[in-house]
Amino acid sequence: MGTTDTIIHLVAGGMGGTTGAIITCPLEVVKTRLQSTDSGFGSASKPPPSKPEILSSKPAMGPTSNSNNSGSIRNSIFHPEVARGHMQITVPVANLHSKAAAAHTSNISSTSVRWSSTTVPPTGPTSMGVGQCLKHIFVNEGIPGLFKGLGPNLMGVFPSRAIYFWAYNTAKTNVNASLPKANRDTPFVHVTSAAMAGFTASTLTNPIWLIKTRLQLDRAHGADTLSIRSCISRIHKDLGFRGFWKGVTASYWGISETVIHFVIYEYLKKQLAIAQNKRKTDEKTILDFLGFMVCGACSKTCATIVAYPHEVARTRLREENSVYRSFWQTLATVYKNEGRKGLYRGLATQLIRQIPNTAIMMSTYELTVYVLTNWFSAQNSHTSNSASHTSQQKNS
């Protein structure tokens, strides 16, 4: 039954993850953008600050387009530590032919330094709710904008969940087999199994999640939308082959979330079975699968709240041209610039997405395991009966 169990959990995990990903994709896009340095929500309705606009509108900027200017302004606002370098080169020294012009440039540079040192880091689009964010994407990017990254998401979610649930059940089976009967199916077993499964799935599927994040952060519309192929090419050109595993350290730290989730889920599922006075071999009804949905939603909510900052760090590390270098450096920088709220940007959207997503995923997983287990059992029983009938005919 080893091969059969492997197939069952691979298919069930993939089906559960895929179903949840499709239904909750628009919320995933909103959450990813809220976690990023510049979400873009509400930016179109706000006039740019006057000070950087004056600095960036000098004729000595050269043949740079307005869009590039605004991008430099935005980067200087959101990344004060690099603003000085950007703004000091706005007036080329080679074009200065007089002492007065040189003095004027010096004044601009010093003003830029003072502006960058007093810039207040962004606090996030607190004025926009989840519904407003969804509407903003729909108005500016259309329906395709709500499903950006769905392609690689589906490409990643099926193998990721399949690998995860397979690794989790394989590890749980092996760990239980090595322990006395009294110590089986304890929190220690669930923690160990979830950690091993999380490490395996995170390592193998990180390139897919990196591509998905880049696509979801792309706010272009129509023909200018970033494609999967161009995204892969750009990552390889900028970061090399190892760049596809950018943010994997944050995913490793995020294993704590899956550990908490599965420990609570297994406990709630066990208590549900005790309350219903049911065994694993008993027939399951629609109430059982509704119970699995509730257990999955409750466990994932607790785990998400506890371990959420790792998701913000992971998104920041996966941004294009990111100034963040490591997991702890990212957390420290976000906390220093944006405070505790910065570490929990997008949490409300994540909870709104995660609760139905996890409920759907876990119930679909349990249902698929149940159906496939019964189907394989029926096939084995039919094969055994046929073999027995053939043997009896030969003996007679």
Residue pairs with C-beta under 8 A, 6 or more apart in sequence:
4 376
5 169
5 173
6 166
6 170
7 372
8 368
8 369
8 372
8 373
8 376
9 162
9 165
9 166
9 168
9 169
9 170
9 369
10 162
10 163
10 165
10 166
11 162
11 368
11 372
12 165
12 364
12 365
12 366
12 368
12 369
12 372
13 161
13 162
13 163
13 164
13 165
13 166
13 365
14 157
14 158
14 159
14 161
14 162
15 364
15 365
15 368
16 161
16 165
16 360
16 361
16 362
16 363
16 364
16 365
16 368
17 157
17 158
17 160
17 161
17 162
17 361
18 154
18 157
18 158
18 161
19 360
19 361
19 364
20 157
20 356
20 357
20 358
20 360
20 361
20 364
21 28
21 150
21 153
21 154
21 157
21 357
22 150
22 154
23 356
23 357
23 360
24 353
24 356
24 357
24 360
25 146
25 147
25 149
25 150
25 153
26 134
26 137
26 146
26 147
27 130
27 134
27 349
27 352
27 353
28 149
28 153
28 216
28 353
29 137
29 145
29 146
29 147
29 148
29 149
29 216
30 130
30 133
30 134
30 137
30 346
30 349
31 346
31 349
31 350
31 353
32 149
32 213
32 216
32 217
32 315
32 346
33 39
33 40
33 41
33 133
33 216
33 217
33 346
34 41
34 124
34 125
34 133
34 345
34 346
34 349
35 311
35 312
35 315
35 316
35 345
35 346
36 217
36 315
36 316
36 319
37 78
37 79
37 122
37 316
37 319
37 322
38 74
38 78
38 122
39 124
39 125
40 219
41 125
41 128
41 132
41 133
41 136
42 125
42 127
42 128
42 136
44 140
48 70
48 73
49 73
49 77
51 115
52 73
52 76
52 77
52 115
53 73
55 87
55 90
55 108
55 111
55 112
55 115
56 69
56 70
56 72
56 73
56 90
57 69
58 90
58 91
58 108
60 90
60 91
60 92
60 95
61 69
61 90
61 91
62 92
72 86
72 87
75 82
75 83
75 86
76 82
76 83
76 86
76 87
76 116
76 119
77 83
77 119
77 122
78 121
78 122
79 323
80 116
80 117
80 119
80 121
80 337
81 323
82 323
83 112
83 115
83 116
83 119
84 112
84 113
84 116
87 108
87 109
87 112
87 113
87 115
87 116
88 109
88 112
88 113
90 108
90 112
91 105
91 108
93 102
93 105
95 101
96 102
96 105
121 337
121 338
121 342
122 338
123 338
123 339
123 341
123 342
124 338
124 341
124 342
124 345
125 133
128 136
130 348
130 349
130 352
133 349
134 146
137 145
137 146
138 145
138 146
140 219
140 221
141 148
141 219
141 221
142 221
144 225
145 219
145 221
148 215
148 216
148 218
148 225
149 211
149 212
149 213
149 215
149 216
151 215
151 228
152 208
152 209
152 211
152 212
152 215
152 228
153 212
155 208
156 205
156 208
156 209
156 212
159 204
159 205
159 208
160 201
160 204
160 205
160 208
160 209
161 201
161 361
161 365
163 197
163 200
163 201
163 204
163 205
164 197
164 198
164 200
164 201
164 258
165 197
165 365
167 193
167 196
167 197
167 200
167 201
168 193
168 194
168 196
168 197
168 262
169 193
171 192
171 193
171 196
171 197
172 185
172 189
172 190
172 193
175 189
175 192
175 193
176 184
176 185
176 189
179 189
183 189
185 266
185 270
187 263
187 266
187 267
190 259
190 262
190 263
190 266
191 259
191 263
193 262
194 255
194 258
194 259
194 261
194 262
194 263
195 255
195 258
195 259
197 258
198 252
198 254
198 255
198 258
198 259
199 252
199 255
202 248
202 251
202 252
202 254
202 255
203 245
203 248
206 244
206 245
206 247
206 248
206 251
207 244
207 245
209 247
209 251
209 318
210 235
210 244
210 245
210 246
210 247
210 318
211 228
211 231
211 232
211 235
213 247
213 315
213 318
213 319
214 226
214 231
214 234
214 235
214 318
214 320
215 226
215 228
215 231
217 319
217 320
218 225
218 226
220 226
234 320
235 243
235 244
236 243
236 244
238 320
239 246
246 317
246 318
247 314
247 315
247 317
247 318
249 317
249 326
249 327
250 310
250 311
250 313
250 314
250 317
250 327
250 330
251 310
251 314
253 307
253 310
253 313
253 327
254 307
254 310
254 311
254 314
256 306
256 307
256 310
257 303
257 304
257 306
257 307
257 308
257 310
258 303
259 303
260 299
260 302
260 303
260 306
260 307
261 299
261 300
261 302
261 303
261 358
262 299
263 299
264 298
264 299
264 302
264 303
265 295
265 296
265 299
265 300
265 362
268 294
268 295
268 298
268 299
269 291
269 292
269 295
272 291
272 295
273 279
273 280
276 288
276 291
278 288
284 366
284 370
288 366
289 363
289 366
289 367
290 363
292 362
292 363
292 366
293 359
293 360
293 362
293 363
294 359
295 362
296 358
296 359
296 361
296 362
296 363
297 355
297 356
297 358
297 359
299 358
300 354
300 355
300 358
301 351
301 354
301 355
304 347
304 350
304 351
304 354
305 347
305 351
308 343
308 344
308 347
308 350
309 331
309 343
309 344
310 327
311 346
311 350
312 334
312 342
312 343
312 344
312 345
312 346
313 324
313 327
313 330
313 331
313 334
316 322
316 324
316 330
316 334
317 324
317 327
317 330
323 333
324 330
324 333
331 343
334 342
334 343
335 342
335 343
338 345
